[in-house]
């Protein structure tokens, strides 16, 4: 790799790197921006995943690993807290490099999926169902009378916590969402089928990036949350996505 002049990063690029990690160090979980006395304190540094100027020791250690086409590119930058950056920069091991490289690849896939999903429209009538969920009396809800087999078939055992959460939502809220979608004249059958199609298209945008099921689920939740102008709690958006897991717009059957 040719020696490249170290880039002076623009604030816009730094903001993108912060947003990519949700303002949290991806290695230790420390906040990268802290508030004190009404001011924002910068607690991060931009790290090169593959070293900008590798030592002979690093060149030998990283000889066989995948490398970026351009060392001074967004794909080779990641925001870390100062401690993790300093620790990573010296005596880099293959395991540390692969961990950070794979993490960055995942973040890039998430960003592409989010960008693609943002272009998928969502019928505004979905707000009617979210509004009903907001005011629903959970004590009066009719629960699902059978086990949500579709959920068990589509969320693998590696994501047991996600599986149990979605099953809980389906048992508690599936009949309510189904009945509500049929009762609202403003939605109607055709409108709700269009919503289902849009959810499926959003799912496909995330799924084609090869992301883990939990990231796909959370990505669709965020898509609904953002498309409805963040007017409703995320738990209501999770209930909607769980409904579409059961009706087969989200996730495919898996074999383990």
MIPA-774860 format. One line per field, with one value per atom (N, C-alpha, C, O): x, y, z. Coordinates in Angstrom, 2 decimals, m for minus. Layout:
% MIPA-774860
u: X ...
v: Y ...
w: Z ...
END
This chain:
% MIPA-774860
u: 0.85 0.00 0.88 1.78 0.62 1.47 1.28 0.20 2.33 2.26 1.34 1.51 0.38 m0.62 m0.57 m0.41 m0.71 m0.70 m1.90 m3.02 m1.65 m2.73 m3.73 m3.37 m5.02 m6.07 m6.50 m6.63 m6.73 m7.30 m8.82 m9.39 m9.47 m10.88 m11.79 m11.63 m12.75 m13.73 m14.73 m14.92 m15.36 m16.35 m17.50 m18.05 m17.88 m18.99 m18.66 m19.52 m17.43 m17.02 m16.96 m17.35 m16.49 m16.45 m17.87 m18.10 m18.80 m20.20 m20.77 m21.52 m20.42 m20.88 m20.31 m21.01 m19.05 m18.42 m19.04 m19.20 m19.39 m20.06 m21.45 m21.84 m22.18 m23.52 m23.49 m24.39 m22.46 m22.31 m22.27 m22.80 m21.66 m21.54 m22.54 m22.45 m23.49 m24.49 m23.83 m24.31 m22.72 m22.00 m21.44 m21.19 m21.24 m20.71 m19.48 m19.47 m18.44 m17.26 m17.65 m18.16 m17.41 m17.84 m17.05 m17.44 m15.93 m15.11 m15.42 m15.44 m15.65 m15.85 m17.20 m17.58 m17.93 m19.27 m19.29 m20.35 m18.13 m18.07 m18.67 m18.50 m19.36 m19.92 m18.79 m17.79 m18.96 m17.92 m18.12 m17.19 m19.33 m19.61 m20.30 m21.31 m19.79 m20.41 m20.81 m20.16 m21.89 m22.37 m21.94 m22.12 m21.36 m20.97 m21.14 m20.59 m21.92 m22.20 m22.73 m22.38 m23.58 m24.20 m23.30 m23.66 m22.13 m21.21 m20.93 m20.97 m20.65 m20.34 m18.83 m18.04 m18.45 m17.04 m16.71 m17.37 m15.70 m15.29 m14.43 m13.37 m14.90 m14.19 m13.77 m13.62 m13.57 m13.23 m12.10 m11.73 m11.55 m10.58 m10.93 m11.51 m10.58 m10.82 m9.63 m8.50 m9.90 m8.84 m8.79 m9.81 m7.58 m7.41 m7.53 m6.85 m8.37 m8.49 m7.22 m6.56 m6.89 m5.56 m4.63 m4.95 m3.51 m2.65 m2.28 m2.04 m2.25 m1.85 m0.38 m0.01 0.44 1.88 2.32 2.91 2.03 2.31 3.80 4.64 4.10 5.47 5.84 4.98 7.10 7.53 6.84 6.47 6.66 5.96 4.52 4.04 3.83 2.44 2.36 1.44 3.31 3.31 3.42 2.78 4.24 4.42 3.16 2.74 2.57 1.40 0.18 m0.60 0.03 m1.17 m0.96 m1.72 0.06 0.42 m0.71 m0.90 m1.46 m2.46 m3.90 m4.83 m4.10 m5.48 m6.05 m5.29 m7.39 m7.98 m7.65 m7.67 m7.35 m6.93 m7.85 m8.42 m7.98 m8.79 m8.06 m6.83 m8.83 m8.21 m7.50 m6.48 m8.04 m7.48 m7.43 m8.47 m6.24 m6.09 m6.74 m7.17 m6.80 m7.40 m8.84 m9.23 m9.62 m11.01 m11.95 m11.54 m13.21 m14.23 m14.29 m14.53 m14.08 m14.17 m13.07 m13.17 m12.02 m10.91 m10.88 m9.95 m11.89 m11.97 m13.05 m14.06 m12.82 m13.85 m13.62 m12.48 m14.70 m14.60 m14.44 m15.26 m13.39 m13.13 m12.89 m12.50 m13.11 m12.71 m11.19 m10.51 m10.66 m9.21 m8.43 m7.38 m8.95 m8.23 m8.16 m7.09 m9.30 m9.32 m8.47 m7.83 m8.47 m7.65 m6.17 m5.42 m5.76 m4.35 m3.96 m2.89 m4.85 m4.57 m4.48 m3.64 m5.37 m5.40 m4.18 m3.67 m3.73 m2.64 m1.31 m0.50 m1.09 0.22 0.12 m0.77 1.06 1.14 m0.18 m0.71 m0.69 m1.94 m1.82 m0.86 m2.82 m2.84 m3.79 m4.62 m3.64 m4.55 m6.00 m6.90 m6.21 m7.57 m8.19 m9.37 m7.40 m7.91 m8.27 m9.31 m7.40 m7.66 m8.91 m9.78 m9.01 m10.16 m11.45 m12.48 m11.40 m12.57 m13.05 m14.24 m12.11 m12.47 m12.86 m13.77 m12.15 m12.47 m13.88 m14.66 m14.22 m15.55 m16.64 m17.74 m16.32 m17.28 m17.58 m18.73 m16.52 m16.71 m17.53 m18.38 m17.28 m18.05 m19.52 m20.39 m19.80 m21.19 m21.82 m22.96 m21.09 m21.61 m21.89 m22.88 m21.01 m21.21 m22.46 m23.22 m22.67 m23.87 m25.12 m26.12 m25.08 m26.23 m26.54 m27.70 m25.49 m25.68 m26.30 m27.19 m25.83 m26.41 m27.87 m28.71 m28.17 m29.55 m30.46 m31.58 m30.00 m30.79 m31.04 m32.14 m29.99 m30.12 m31.12 m31.96 m31.04 m31.98 m33.41 m34.36 m33.55 m34.88 m35.53 m36.76 m34.72 m35.29 m36.04 m36.87 m35.73 m36.41 m37.70 m38.44 m37.95 m39.19 m40.30 m40.15 m41.39 m42.48 m43.23 m43.17 m43.93 m44.80 m46.13 m46.18 m47.19 m48.52 m48.78 m48.54 m49.26 m49.50 m50.59 m50.68 m51.40 m52.48 m51.94 m52.68 m50.65 m50.08 m50.17 m50.19 m50.23 m50.33 m51.64 m51.72 m52.68 m53.96 m53.81 m54.35 m53.07 m52.86 m51.95 m52.20 m50.90 m50.00 m50.75 m50.49 m51.65 m52.44 m53.34 m53.48 m53.94 m54.78 m53.96 m54.41 m52.74 m51.86 m51.52 m51.42 m51.34 m50.97 m52.04 m51.73 m53.29 m54.40 m55.04 m56.06 m54.45 m55.04 m54.96 m53.95 m56.02 m56.04 m55.56 m56.29 m54.35 m53.76 m54.55 m54.48 m55.30 m56.08 m57.28 m57.82 m57.69 m58.87 m58.52 m59.41 m57.23 m56.83 m57.14 m56.96 m57.61 m57.80 m56.46 m55.89 m55.97 m54.65 m54.79 m55.86 m53.67 m53.64 m53.91 m53.34 m54.80 m55.23 m54.36 m54.62 m53.33 m52.43 m50.99 m50.73 m50.06 m48.65 m48.18 m48.51 m47.43 m46.95 m45.83 m44.66 m46.22 m45.25 m44.39 m43.20 m44.99 m44.24 m43.02 m41.95 m43.18 m42.07 m40.96 m39.79 m41.34 m40.37 m39.62 m38.45 m40.31 m39.70 m38.75 m37.87 m38.92 m38.17 m37.07 m36.18 m37.12 m36.07 m35.24 m35.75 m33.98 m33.16 m32.79 m32.91 m32.33 m32.05 m30.89 m30.76 m30.05 m28.97 m29.53 m28.86 m30.78 m31.44 m32.62 m33.74 m32.35 m33.44 m34.15 m35.37 m33.41 m34.05 m35.00 m36.10 m34.55 m35.40 m36.62 m37.74 m36.41 m37.51 m38.57 m39.76 m38.15 m39.11 m39.82 m41.00 m39.09 m39.73 m40.81 m41.91 m40.48 m41.44 m42.63 m43.77 m42.38 m43.47 m44.40 m45.63 m43.82 m44.63 m45.52 m46.69 m44.95 m45.74 m46.87 m48.00 m46.56 m47.55 m48.71 m49.87 m48.38 m49.42 m50.31 m51.53 m49.69 m50.43 m51.19 m52.31 m50.59 m51.14 m51.61 m52.28 m51.27 m51.63 m53.13 m53.48 m54.02 m55.46 m55.89 m56.74 m55.29 m55.64 m55.25 m56.06 m54.02 m53.57 m54.39 m54.78 m54.65 m55.43 m56.84 m57.34 m57.48 m58.84 m58.86 m59.76 m57.86 m57.80 m57.65 m58.28 m56.80 m56.59 m57.86 m58.06 m58.72 m59.97 m61.07 m62.00 m60.96 m62.02 m61.88 m62.88 m60.66 m60.44 m60.78 m60.08 m61.86 m62.28 m61.20 m61.08 m60.41 m59.40 m58.30 m57.60 m58.16 m57.12 m57.70 m57.27 m58.64 m59.23 m58.25 m57.06 m58.76 m57.93 m56.81 m55.67 m57.11 m56.09 m54.97 m53.79 m55.33 m54.33 m53.42 m52.21 m54.01 m53.20 m52.29 m51.16 m52.77 m51.92 m50.75 m49.65 m50.98 m49.90 m48.87 m47.67 m49.35 m48.44 m47.59 m46.38 m48.24 m47.53 m46.46 m45.36 m46.78 m45.82 m44.63 m43.49 m44.90 m43.83 m42.92 m41.70 m43.51 m42.73 m41.84 m40.67 m42.40 m41.62 m40.46 m39.36 m40.69 m39.63 m38.54 m37.36 m38.94 m37.96 m37.14 m35.92 m37.82 m37.12 m36.08 m34.95 m36.46 m35.55 m34.32 m33.22 m34.48 m33.34 m32.33 m31.13 m32.83 m31.93 m31.37 m30.19 m32.23 m31.83 m30.75 m29.86 m30.82 m29.85 m28.44 m27.48 m28.33 m27.00 m26.36 m25.22 m27.10 m26.55 m26.41 m25.54 m27.25 m27.17 m27.80 m28.68 m27.38 m28.01 m29.49 m29.91 m30.28 m31.73 m32.09 m33.03 m31.37 m31.68 m31.49 m32.29 m30.43 m30.19 m31.28 m31.70 m31.72 m32.78 m34.06 m34.71 m34.43 m35.64 m35.58 m36.52 m34.47 m34.34 m34.31 m34.79 m33.74 m33.70 m35.09 m35.39 m35.97 m37.34 m38.12 m38.93 m37.86 m38.50 m38.14 m39.01 m36.84 m36.38 m36.98 m37.29 m37.14 m37.74 m39.17 m39.53 m39.97 m41.34 m41.33 m42.10 m40.45 m40.33 m40.01 m40.61 m39.06 m38.66 m39.69 m39.95 m40.29 m41.29 m42.54 m43.27 m42.81 m43.98 m43.56 m44.25 m42.43 m41.94 m41.70 m41.80 m41.38 m41.05 m42.16 m41.91 m43.40 m44.55 m44.95 m45.64 m44.52 m44.97 m43.77 m42.66 m44.02 m42.93 m42.42 m43.17 m41.15 m40.55 m41.20 m41.25 m41.70 m42.33 m43.55 m43.83 m44.28 m45.43 m44.96 m45.60 m43.83 m43.26 m42.78 m42.89 m42.24 m41.81 m43.00 m42.89 m44.13 m45.34 m45.79 m46.20 m45.73 m46.11 m45.18 m45.65 m43.88 m42.93 m43.14 m43.07 m43.39 m43.67 m44.89 m44.92 m45.90 m47.10 m46.72 m47.23 m45.84 m45.45 m44.46 m44.30 m43.79 m43.01 m43.98 m43.75 m45.06 m46.05 m46.78 m47.12 m47.03 m47.76 m46.83 m47.25 m45.53 m44.53 m43.98 m43.34 m44.20 m43.53 m42.08 m41.25 m41.80 m40.46 m39.88 m40.52 m38.68 m37.91 m38.43 m39.61 m37.49 m37.80 m37.66 m37.01 m38.28 m38.12 m36.66 m36.03 m36.13 m34.73 m34.60 m35.49 m33.50 m33.19 m31.95 m30.98 m31.96 m30.83 m30.27 m29.31
v: m1.19 0.00 1.24 1.38 2.13 3.32 4.24 4.31 4.95 5.89 7.04 7.65 7.35 8.37 9.46 9.17 10.69 11.80 11.71 11.47 11.90 11.82 12.94 14.10 12.55 13.50 14.29 13.74 15.61 16.45 16.36 16.96 15.63 15.30 16.49 17.23 16.66 17.72 17.37 16.19 18.40 18.18 17.32 16.52 17.47 16.69 15.19 14.37 14.85 13.45 12.91 11.77 13.73 13.32 13.06 12.11 13.91 13.74 12.44 11.76 12.08 10.81 9.62 8.64 9.72 8.64 8.49 7.38 9.62 9.57 8.95 8.10 9.38 8.85 7.36 6.62 6.93 5.52 4.63 3.52 5.11 4.32 4.77 4.34 5.63 6.15 6.85 6.78 7.54 8.33 7.49 8.00 6.21 5.30 4.59 4.15 4.47 3.73 2.28 1.61 1.78 0.42 m0.67 m1.83 m0.30 m1.30 m1.40 m2.50 m0.26 m0.30 0.24 0.07 0.91 1.41 2.78 3.26 3.44 4.76 5.81 5.71 6.81 7.89 8.69 9.00 9.01 9.75 11.26 12.02 11.67 13.09 13.19 12.52 14.01 14.20 15.66 16.56 15.87 17.22 17.65 16.92 18.85 19.39 20.90 21.60 21.39 22.84 23.42 24.53 22.64 23.13 23.06 23.56 22.46 22.37 20.91 20.04 20.65 19.30 19.07 19.84 17.99 17.65 16.50 15.47 16.69 15.67 14.64 14.96 13.39 12.32 11.21 10.06 11.56 10.54 10.99 12.17 10.03 10.30 9.41 8.34 9.86 9.06 8.13 8.58 6.85 5.85 5.30 5.17 4.97 4.20 2.72 2.26 1.99 0.56 m0.15 m0.83 0.03 m0.40 0.79 1.89 0.61 1.75 2.63 2.15 3.94 4.87 4.69 4.66 4.57 4.38 3.18 3.35 1.97 0.77 0.59 0.85 0.14 m0.19 m1.52 m2.21 m1.85 m3.15 m4.30 m5.31 m4.13 m5.15 m5.31 m6.43 m4.18 m4.23 m4.79 m5.55 m4.43 m4.96 m6.48 m7.16 m6.99 m8.44 m9.12 m10.16 m8.51 m9.10 m9.07 m10.02 m7.97 m7.77 m8.13 m7.70 m8.92 m9.23 m9.93 m9.67 m10.81 m11.63 m11.14 m11.78 m10.04 m9.60 m8.79 m8.25 m8.69 m7.82 m6.37 m5.93 m5.63 m4.23 m3.32 m3.75 m2.08 m1.13 m0.73 m0.75 m0.36 0.12 1.45 1.75 2.24 3.55 3.74 3.73 3.90 3.99 5.25 5.27 6.33 7.58 7.70 8.74 6.64 6.63 6.43 5.97 6.77 6.60 5.15 4.86 4.23 2.80 2.34 1.26 3.15 2.77 3.61 3.49 4.46 5.29 4.76 4.21 4.92 4.60 5.46 5.75 5.88 6.71 5.83 4.94 6.08 5.35 6.34 7.49 5.91 6.76 6.85 6.02 7.84 8.07 6.87 6.52 6.25 5.13 3.95 3.37 3.60 2.47 2.75 1.85 4.00 4.37 4.18 3.59 4.68 4.56 3.09 2.68 2.32 0.90 0.16 m0.73 0.53 m0.17 0.18 m0.66 1.42 1.90 1.19 1.06 0.73 0.16 m1.36 m1.88 m2.05 m3.51 m4.16 m5.03 m3.72 m4.26 m5.75 m6.21 m6.50 m7.94 m8.22 m7.39 m9.41 m9.80 m9.83 m9.35 m10.38 m10.48 m9.10 m8.91 m8.14 m6.78 m6.15 m5.50 m6.36 m5.79 m6.41 m5.69 m7.73 m8.41 m7.99 m7.80 m7.85 m7.41 m6.04 m5.84 m5.10 m3.74 m3.70 m2.97 m4.47 m4.53 m5.07 m4.49 m6.18 m6.77 m5.84 m5.76 m5.16 m4.20 m3.08 m2.70 m2.57 m1.50 m1.99 m1.26 m3.21 m3.76 m3.85 m3.56 m4.24 m4.32 m2.93 m2.76 m1.94 m0.58 m0.03 0.67 m0.34 0.10 m0.55 0.11 m1.83 m2.52 m1.91 m1.71 m1.61 m0.99 0.36 0.70 1.14 2.47 2.36 3.13 1.38 1.19 0.78 1.26 m0.13 m0.59 0.54 0.68 1.35 2.49 3.49 4.01 3.75 4.69 4.18 4.94 2.88 2.30 2.31 2.63 1.96 1.89 3.27 3.38 4.31 5.67 6.07 6.97 5.39 5.70 4.89 5.11 3.96 3.17 3.95 4.29 4.25 5.01 4.17 2.94 4.80 4.11 4.85 6.05 4.12 4.73 5.45 4.90 6.68 7.47 6.85 7.16 5.97 5.35 4.44 4.07 4.08 3.26 3.98 3.35 5.31 6.09 5.80 5.94 5.39 5.07 3.87 3.85 2.88 1.69 2.01 1.56 2.80 3.18 4.00 3.84 4.85 5.65 4.74 4.96 3.74 2.79 2.01 1.77 1.63 0.92 1.78 1.29 3.06 4.00 4.07 4.25 3.94 4.10 2.76 2.74 1.65 0.33 m0.01 0.26 m0.62 m1.11 m2.56 m3.45 m2.80 m4.14 m5.18 m6.37 m4.74 m5.69 m6.23 m7.29 m5.52 m5.93 m6.57 m6.92 m6.71 m7.27 m8.76 m9.50 m9.18 m10.60 m11.17 m10.71 m12.16 m12.72 m13.77 m14.35 m14.01 m15.04 m16.40 m16.74 m17.16 m18.43 m19.61 m20.74 m19.37 m20.45 m19.96 m18.76 m20.90 m20.55 m19.95 m20.48 m18.85 m18.19 m19.00 m18.64 m20.08 m20.99 m20.27 m20.55 m19.32 m18.62 m17.92 m17.89 m17.35 m16.66 m17.66 m17.39 m18.80 m19.81 m20.36 m20.72 m20.42 m20.96 m19.96 m20.36 m18.69 m17.67 m16.96 m16.36 m17.01 m16.39 m17.51 m18.29 m17.58 m18.73 m18.67 m17.63 m19.81 m19.95 m19.06 m18.80 m18.60 m17.69 m16.36 m15.61 m16.07 m14.83 m15.14 m14.68 m15.94 m16.41 m15.26 m15.32 m14.22 m13.08 m12.35 m11.96 m12.17 m11.54 m12.43 m11.93 m13.72 m14.65 m14.54 m14.46 m14.55 m14.49 m13.14 m13.08 m12.07 m10.75 m10.67 m10.19 m11.13 m11.09 m11.99 m11.61 m13.19 m14.09 m13.42 m13.54 m12.74 m12.05 m10.98 m10.87 m10.20 m9.18 m9.80 m9.31 m10.90 m11.54 m12.10 m11.90 m12.81 m13.38 m12.28 m12.43 m11.18 m10.11 m9.21 m8.78 m8.91 m7.83 m8.24 m7.45 m9.44 m9.81 m9.66 m9.03 m10.21 m10.05 m8.58 m8.18 m7.78 m6.36 m5.63 m4.89 m5.83 m5.16 m5.65 m4.85 m6.94 m7.50 m6.92 m6.53 m6.86 m6.31 m4.82 m4.32 m4.11 m2.66 m2.32 m1.39 m3.08 m2.81 m3.05 m2.42 m3.95 m4.21 m3.23 m3.04 m2.61 m1.71 m0.29 0.42 0.12 1.51 1.71 1.22 2.44 2.68 3.43 3.27 4.26 5.06 4.16 4.54 2.99 2.08 1.14 1.16 0.34 m0.60 m1.71 m1.61 m2.77 m3.94 m3.60 m4.01 m2.85 m2.55 m1.70 m1.92 m0.73 0.14 m0.66 m0.47 m1.57 m2.34 m3.31 m3.56 m3.86 m4.72 m3.93 m4.47 m2.66 m1.81 m1.56 m1.56 m1.35 m1.20 m2.45 m2.37 m3.62 m4.90 m5.03 m5.51 m4.61 m4.67 m3.75 m4.11 m2.57 m1.62 m2.16 m2.01 m2.79 m3.39 m4.50 m4.62 m5.30 m6.39 m5.84 m6.38 m4.77 m4.15 m3.60 m3.73 m2.98 m2.47 m3.63 m3.53 m4.72 m5.91 m6.40 m6.72 m6.47 m6.97 m6.09 m6.59 m4.76 m3.85 m4.15 m4.08 m4.49 m4.83 m6.24 m6.47 m7.17 m8.57 m8.80 m9.62 m8.07 m8.29 m7.83 m8.17 m7.08 m6.68 m7.75 m7.61 m8.84 m9.93 m9.60 m10.15 m8.70 m8.31 m9.35 m10.09 m9.42 m10.33 m10.00 m8.87 m10.99 m10.80 m9.67 m8.92 m9.54 m8.48 m7.10 m6.20 m6.95 m5.67 m5.39 m4.25 m6.44 m6.28 m5.84 m4.89 m6.52 m6.18 m4.74 m3.97 m4.37 m3.01 m1.97 m0.85 m2.34 m1.42 m1.11 0.04 m2.11 m1.89 m1.08 m0.23 m1.37 m0.58 0.89 1.76 1.17 2.56 3.19 4.38 2.41 2.92 3.40 4.50 2.60 3.01 4.21 5.15 4.16 5.23 6.57 7.59 6.54 7.77 8.22 9.41 7.24 7.59 8.20 8.92 7.92 8.49 9.69 10.05 10.29 11.52 11.37 12.34 10.15 9.87 10.29 10.71 10.16 10.57 9.49 9.77 8.25 7.13 6.42 6.46 5.76 5.07 3.92 3.33 3.61 2.54 1.19 0.32 1.02 m0.26 m0.50 m1.65 0.57 0.42 0.01 m0.80 0.57 0.19 m1.26 m1.97 m1.69 m3.08 m4.04 m5.10 m3.64 m4.47 m4.63 m5.71 m3.54 m3.59 m4.53 m5.34 m4.43 m5.28 m6.74 m7.63 m7.00 m8.36 m8.93 m10.11 m8.10 m8.52 m9.00 m10.02 m8.27 m8.63 m9.79 m10.43 m10.08 m11.32 m12.50 m13.47 m12.40 m13.48 m13.65 m14.77 m12.55 m12.64 m12.84 m12.83 m13.01 m13.46 m12.38 m12.71 m11.09 m10.05 m9.85 m9.35 m10.24 m10.04 m11.41 m12.19 m11.68 m12.90 m14.09 m14.19 m14.97 m16.22 m17.36 m17.23 m18.48 m19.66 m20.09 m20.09 m20.45 m20.83 m22.30 m22.88 m22.91 m24.28 m24.27 m23.60 m24.99 m24.97 m26.38 m26.59
w: 0.00 0.00 0.00 0.83 m0.94 m1.07 0.13 0.71 0.49 1.58 1.19 0.13 2.05 1.75 2.81 4.00 2.39 3.34 4.26 3.82 5.56 6.54 6.30 6.14 6.29 5.95 7.17 8.26 6.98 8.03 7.89 6.98 8.77 8.59 8.84 9.81 7.94 8.07 9.17 9.49 9.75 10.81 10.33 11.09 9.06 8.52 8.55 8.88 8.19 8.20 9.62 9.87 10.54 11.94 12.46 13.22 12.06 12.48 11.95 12.65 10.72 10.14 10.90 11.13 11.29 12.04 13.43 13.93 14.04 15.35 15.22 16.02 14.21 13.99 13.72 14.12 13.03 12.67 13.91 13.89 14.98 16.21 17.27 18.43 16.89 17.84 19.03 20.16 18.74 19.75 20.90 21.99 20.64 21.67 21.12 19.97 21.95 21.52 21.25 22.14 20.04 19.70 20.39 20.35 21.04 21.73 23.22 23.78 23.87 25.33 25.78 26.94 24.87 25.22 25.87 26.27 25.97 26.58 25.63 24.41 26.20 25.39 24.75 25.40 23.48 22.75 22.81 22.53 23.18 23.41 24.76 24.98 25.65 26.95 27.13 26.60 27.90 28.16 29.56 30.53 29.65 30.95 30.94 30.09 31.89 32.00 30.69 30.30 30.03 28.80 27.58 26.52 27.72 26.59 26.26 27.13 24.99 24.54 24.63 24.09 25.31 25.44 24.50 24.52 23.67 22.72 23.45 23.99 23.45 24.16 23.20 23.60 21.95 20.96 20.06 20.02 19.34 18.29 17.10 17.27 15.92 14.72 14.51 14.37 14.51 14.37 12.95 12.29 12.51 11.29 11.66 12.57 10.97 11.25 10.78 11.56 9.52 9.05 9.26 8.81 9.93 10.31 9.11 8.00 9.37 8.32 7.97 6.80 9.00 8.79 9.63 10.70 9.15 9.95 10.22 9.36 11.43 11.78 11.12 10.58 11.16 10.61 11.33 10.72 12.64 13.42 12.93 12.76 12.70 12.23 10.82 10.50 9.96 8.59 8.59 7.79 9.49 9.57 10.12 9.63 11.15 11.79 10.87 10.83 10.12 9.31 7.84 6.97 7.57 6.18 5.43 4.24 6.09 5.40 5.59 5.10 6.27 6.57 5.41 4.61 5.30 4.26 4.55 5.70 3.51 3.67 2.86 1.86 3.28 2.51 1.23 1.17 0.21 m1.02 m0.80 m1.43 0.11 0.39 1.91 2.57 2.45 3.90 4.46 5.61 3.65 4.09 3.58 3.04 3.74 3.27 4.45 5.51 4.24 5.28 5.73 6.90 4.78 5.08 6.03 6.61 6.19 7.08 8.35 9.15 8.52 9.73 10.66 10.22 11.95 12.94 14.17 14.53 14.81 16.01 17.24 17.48 18.02 19.26 20.39 20.14 21.62 22.74 22.75 22.14 23.42 23.39 23.94 23.41 24.99 25.59 24.61 24.42 23.99 23.07 21.83 21.30 21.38 20.23 20.55 19.77 21.71 22.10 22.26 21.83 22.89 23.10 21.77 21.60 20.82 19.53 18.68 17.94 18.77 17.91 18.15 17.23 19.37 19.70 19.85 20.53 19.21 19.30 18.87 19.56 17.72 17.19 16.92 16.31 17.38 17.12 15.95 15.60 15.37 14.27 14.77 14.08 15.96 16.50 16.67 16.38 17.15 17.34 16.00 15.86 15.03 13.70 13.09 12.61 13.10 12.52 13.22 12.57 14.54 15.29 14.81 14.56 14.67 14.27 12.79 12.40 11.97 10.53 10.33 9.57 11.00 10.86 11.40 10.85 12.49 13.06 12.07 11.88 11.44 10.46 9.27 8.77 8.81 7.70 8.06 7.23 9.28 9.75 9.78 9.35 10.28 10.34 8.94 8.73 7.99 6.61 6.01 5.30 6.29 5.80 6.41 5.71 7.71 8.36 7.73 7.50 7.45 6.86 5.47 5.12 4.68 3.34 3.44 2.68 4.37 4.53 4.98 4.47 5.91 6.41 5.29 5.13 4.51 3.39 2.36 1.88 2.03 1.07 1.61 0.90 2.90 3.52 3.60 3.54 3.75 3.85 2.60 2.63 1.48 0.22 0.04 m0.91 0.96 0.88 1.58 2.75 0.90 1.53 2.55 2.50 3.45 4.40 4.43 4.69 4.17 4.17 5.49 6.57 5.40 6.61 7.49 8.68 6.91 7.69 8.79 9.69 8.74 9.80 11.14 12.19 11.08 12.32 13.05 14.27 12.30 12.93 13.86 14.97 13.41 14.22 15.41 16.53 15.16 16.24 17.30 18.49 16.86 17.79 18.64 19.85 18.01 18.74 19.76 20.88 19.38 20.30 21.51 22.64 21.25 22.31 23.39 24.57 22.99 23.94 24.33 25.02 23.87 24.15 25.64 26.29 26.16 27.53 27.50 27.06 27.96 27.86 28.64 28.34 29.65 30.46 29.68 30.02 28.65 27.89 26.55 25.78 26.27 24.98 24.91 25.87 23.75 23.49 23.02 22.03 23.73 23.40 22.30 22.09 21.61 20.58 21.22 22.25 20.59 21.18 20.78 21.20 19.98 19.58 19.62 19.65 19.62 19.68 18.36 17.30 18.41 17.18 16.51 16.59 15.83 15.22 14.19 14.07 13.43 12.39 12.97 12.36 14.16 14.81 15.15 14.92 15.71 16.09 14.87 14.96 13.74 12.53 11.87 11.10 12.15 11.41 12.20 11.60 13.52 14.32 14.94 15.74 14.57 14.97 16.45 17.10 16.95 18.38 18.85 20.04 17.91 18.28 18.77 19.48 18.38 18.78 19.70 19.48 20.74 21.61 22.32 22.52 22.70 23.36 22.40 22.78 21.15 20.15 19.89 19.78 19.78 19.52 20.61 20.31 21.88 22.98 23.03 23.35 22.71 22.70 21.63 21.89 20.42 19.32 19.61 19.35 20.15 20.51 21.53 21.43 22.50 23.51 22.89 23.23 21.98 21.29 20.48 20.49 19.78 18.91 19.75 19.42 20.82 21.68 22.25 22.30 22.68 23.35 22.38 22.67 21.21 20.39 18.99 18.33 18.52 17.15 16.86 15.87 17.69 17.40 17.39 16.60 18.28 18.36 17.08 16.52 16.61 15.39 14.19 13.34 14.14 13.04 13.02 11.96 14.18 14.25 13.96 13.27 14.48 14.27 12.80 12.30 12.11 10.68 9.87 8.83 10.35 9.65 9.99 9.21 11.18 11.64 11.10 10.95 10.80 10.40 8.93 8.04 8.67 7.29 6.50 5.29 7.24 6.54 5.97 5.03 6.53 6.05 5.00 3.85 5.38 4.43 4.07 4.35 3.45 3.14 2.17 2.38 1.11 0.11 0.69 0.40 1.51 2.12 3.04 3.03 3.83 4.76 4.01 4.44 2.90 2.08 1.51 1.34 1.21 0.70 1.80 1.54 3.03 4.16 4.33 4.54 4.22 4.35 3.27 3.54 2.06 0.96 1.22 0.94 1.77 2.08 3.19 3.12 4.19 5.27 4.71 5.09 3.83 3.22 2.40 2.44 1.66 0.87 1.77 1.47 2.88 3.84 4.41 4.53 4.78 5.28 4.28 4.66 3.02 1.99 1.85 1.59 2.03 1.98 3.08 2.86 4.26 5.38 5.22 5.46 4.83 4.74 3.69 3.89 2.58 1.51 1.88 1.19 2.95 3.43 4.30 4.72 4.58 5.37 6.84 7.52 7.34 8.75 9.66 9.23 10.92 11.88 12.06 11.82 12.47 12.58 13.53 13.27 14.63 15.58 14.95 15.18 14.15 13.48 12.43 12.25 11.74 10.75 11.44 11.00 12.51 13.26 13.75 13.55 14.39 14.93 13.81 13.99 12.65 11.52 11.01 10.68 10.93 10.47 11.50 11.14 12.78 13.85 13.70 13.76 13.51 13.35 12.10 12.10 11.03 9.79 10.05 9.63 10.74 11.07 12.01 11.84 12.99 13.98 13.31 13.62 12.38 11.69 10.67 10.51 9.96 8.94 9.56 8.88 10.83 11.51 12.37 13.33 12.01 12.64 14.14 14.89 14.57 15.98 16.93 18.06 16.46 17.27 18.27 19.25 18.03 18.85 19.46 18.93 20.59 21.27 20.41 19.63 20.57 19.77 20.07 19.21 21.30 21.62 20.74 20.38 20.39 19.50 18.10 17.44 17.66 16.36 16.40 15.40 17.54 17.68 17.56 16.96 18.14 18.07 16.62 16.20 15.86 14.44 13.67 12.87 13.90 13.19 13.60 12.75 14.88 15.34 14.63 14.28 14.42 13.69 12.29 11.82 11.64 10.27 10.23 9.19 11.35 11.42 11.37 10.65 12.15 12.19 10.87 10.49 10.15 8.87 7.69 6.53 7.99 7.00 6.07 5.07 6.37 5.58 6.04 5.29 7.27 7.85 8.23 8.93 7.75 7.98 7.17 6.84 6.86 6.18 7.17 8.20 6.85 7.69 7.66 6.61 8.82 8.92 9.27 9.90 8.87 9.26 10.11 9.77 11.19 12.13 12.27 13.01
END
